[in-house]
């Protein structure tokens, strides 16, 4: 018997501004994850944890590089990302 997946909800199209905001938030989140992995690496006490955090650092760095490259192609530069990061922290604080 063949089963088929049927998507029940419609995808909502995002505006260009919403896509850019989402990209910025992904960059911010990835930077924080990378920072966290680096801090955890400093306190890793077994070789398994060291390997795990090295993997996380490499993965997050690659993701961040990709997201920043994508942002630059869309005309979003580091200054606007840093400014958005400050605004996000102010909202949360």
ABEGO torsion letter per residue (X at the ends): XBBBBBBABBBBBBBAAAAAAAAAAAAAAAAAAAAAAAAAAAABABAAAAAAAAAAAAAAAAAAAAAAAAAAAAGBBAAAAAAAAAAAAAAAX
